């Protein structure tokens, strides 16, 4: 008997394998350590391998494809209905093995290492910007305790940093000034790092045809274009642009108390991050499940 289909449940250290033959009979149940995965699959004849689209799934998909196997990634929410008993690694692997053979199952395109590298840049930029905001808010709050307040906006922080560095300014005690200078230095270093990441994103954007074409859309810049190019790897999976917009989060909030249903108003956080204001007609669109279990720019 030969293994035809395998369900692989990923983990940090111990993976679970569930394999069936052509008739659907279970002929393989096994736990594998991380170091054993490649060696185990290299000893198997080419077969269909199902994996949930979660953390590290794209890496393992590329590894198994390199060994000659056919790999399909599935959204975890689509696999959950096939779990027959209490949730554990063996039950999850069995559910994955069954779900991957369903004719109406939706699959996630496997991202290349280059695409994931661009997503790393986006996620790192998002983290650095949040850290910069935290430092800026902290500096404003601390200085306000000594009666020093400047106008809102990152551009005005230069004035605040100048006052902190001015030892002739007696508003800030020397004991607090040293700590505030450390925070100000970290803020300036973060600004430089954000600039480096953005230059790398712009460089990739200029080298990618799909990203350049997306930039031609009104109100889409290089940052958003590059994020869309590597996140939506196969637009044909969406039935229409309406469904794609809904998956991106470009729909008005339905529970906003400040607007009536059917009128343009507040939009989802994803829409605000992308910087788009969709037409009110998109409010009724129902989004398919995310292709990789995450939002566009959370990555």
N, C-alpha and C positions, 0 to 999 in steps of 0.2 A: 504493500500500500504506500502511495506517495502523497505527500502533503501538497494540497492544491491551494488552499487559502489559509492565511495566518492572521490572527488578531494580536497586535503587539501593544501592550499597555506600558507606557513610558513611566519612568520614575527617576529619582536622583541617583539611586545606587542599584536597586534590584528591579529588574523588568520581568513581566509575566508574558509568556507566549502560549497561545491557544491555536492549534492547527487541526484542520479537517481534510478529509480526502474528497474525491470526486462525488461521492454519494452523501457527503455531509457528516460522515461518522468521525467522531473525535479520535484522533490517533496521536495527538501531541499536547501535553500540558507540561510546562517547564518554567522554572524560574531561572533567570540569568543575571549575573553580575554585569556591571557596565563593561568591564574589560572582556567579557565573554561574548558580547552581542555580535560583533563583526565576525569573529571566528565561527560562531554557530551558524550564521546565515550564509557564510561563504561555503559551508559544507552542504547546504541544501540546494536542490535543483531550483531553477527560477519558478517563483510562485507569486500569487497576489498577496500583498501585505497591507492590512488596514491599520491606520494609526489615527488617534484623535489629534486634531489640530490644536496642540497646546505648546507649552514651552519646550524647546529643543526638537519639536516634531520635524521642522524643515531640515534641520541638520541630519537627523537620522534618516529622513526620506532620501536625501542626496547620497548618504552612505550606502543605503540598501540598493538604490538604483544603480550605483556604481558596481554592485555585485551581481547585477543582472536581474533583479526582482522588479516587479511592477508594484509601485507604492501609491496608495490613495489616502489622502488626508480627509477627515470628516469633522465637521463642527461637533463638539462634545454634546451639545443639546440635542442633536439628531441621533446620537448613539444611546443616550440615556433610556429611551423607551424599550430598548432591547435587553436591558439588564433584568434577569429573571428572578434574582434573589438579592439578599443583602449585599450592599456595596462592599466589594473587596477587589483586590488585584485580579484574582482568577475570574471572578464574575465580569469584571470590566473587559478583560481580554476576550472572553467568550462573546460578550455583546458586540465588541468591535468586529470580531470575526464574522458574526452574523450580519451586522449592519452593512459591511463593505460589499456584500453580495446583493443587496437589495437593488432592484432596477430603478427605483425612483429616488435613490439616495443622491444628495448633493455633495460634491467634493470640492475641496479647497486646492487651488493651484499651488504647486510647490515653488517656493521662492528660491532664487539663486543666492549664492553667497554675496554677490554684488548688491542685490536688492536689499538683503538684510543689513549690509554695511551702511547703506543710505538710511535705513530705518534707525540704525544705531546713532547716526548723526542727528536725526530728528529728535530722538528720545533724549540724547545727551543735551541738545540745545534746550529742550523743554525743561529739563531738570535744572540746568544752569540759570535759566531765566527765572524759575521759581525761587532758586536760592538768592539770586540778585534782588528779587522783590522782597524776600524776607529780610535781607540785610538792610535794604533801603528803608523799610518800615521800622526796623529796629533803631536805625540811626535817627529817624525823624522822631520816634517816640522818646528816645533818651534825651535828645536835644530839647524837645518840647518841655521836659521837666525843668530845664534851666531857662525857659522863656525864649528859646530860639526856634522860630518857625519860618519855613520858606514855602513858596508856592508849590503846588503839586506838580508832578511830572519828573521823570528821570533827569531831564536837562537841568532842572533847578538844583539837583543834588550837588553839582559842582560848587555852587555858592555855599551850601551847607558844609561841604568838606573843607572849603577854604577857611571858613570860620573856625572849624575844629582845629585846623592846623595852625591858626593864628594864636600864638602864645600871648600876644598882647590883649586878646579878648578875655576879659575877666569874668564873663558870664559862666564859662565852663571851668569848674575846679580842676586843678592839675591831676588829682587822683582819677577823675573820670576821663580826662582828655586822653591819657595813654590808652585806655581801652577803646575809646571811640576812634582813635587813629588806627588801631588794629582792624576794626570793622571797616573803616573807610578803605584801608589798603586791600582787604579781601574783596570789597565791592569793585574796586578798580581792576583787580586781577580777573575777577569774573567777567567784567565787561570785555577785557582783552580775549579771554577764552571763547566767549560767545562770538566775537568777531571772527576768530579763527575757524570755528565750526561753520559759521554762515558762509565764509569764503570757500570752504570745502564743498558745501552744498551748492553754491553757485557754480563752482567749477564742474561738478558732476552734471548739473542741470544743462550747462552749455554743451556737454559732450553727449547728451542723450536726446535723441530725436523726439521720442514720445513726450518727454518733459517740456521740450521747446514748443511742441504743438499745443500742449495744454496751456502754456503761458499766453497763447493768443486769445484765449477766452477772456472776455471782460472781467476784471476784478480778480483774476488769478495771477499771482506773481510767481517768481522762481521757487520760493519756499513751498508754497501750496502745490505748485505743479510737480515738483520733485516728490512730495509726499504722496500725491495721487498716483504718480507713475509707478511707484514701487509697492503701493498698497493694493491698488486695483489692478492686479496683473493680467486679468482676463475679463474685460468688460462684457463679453458676450454671455457671461453667466447671469447677467441681469436682463430681465425681459424688456425693460425700457429704461430711458433716462430718468423717468419718474421713480422707479424702484432704486436706481443707483443713488439718486439724490436723497431718498428716504434712508437708505443704508448709511450714507455719510452723515446723517443727522440734520439735513437741511430742511427741517419741518418746524412749524410753529409749535410752541408748547401748548398742549391741550388743556392743562390744568391751571393756566395762569389766571389769577383773579382780576387782572387789570385789563383783560380784553374779552370780548364775546367770541364764541366759536364761530369761525368763518371769516373773521377779520384779521388782517395782518397785525402782528404784535411781537410778542417775545418768541425767541427761537432757542433751540436746544444749545447746550454748551458746545457741542461739536460744531454747530453752525457758526457760532461766534468765533471759535478758534480758527476755523477755515476762512472767516471773513466774508461770508456770503449771506445775502438776504434773499431767500428763495421767494418765488411767487406764492401767493396764498393758495393756489390750486394744488400745491404739493402737500397740503396739510393732511389729506386723507390717504396718502400713500402708505402702504404697509411694507416695511423693510424686511428683506430676508435676513436670516441669521448671519452675523459677521463671518467673513471667510476664515479668519484666524483667531476668533474669539477676542478681539480687541478693537478698540476704536482706531481711527486713522492716525491720530497724533499722540496717542498714549504710549505708543511704542517709544 
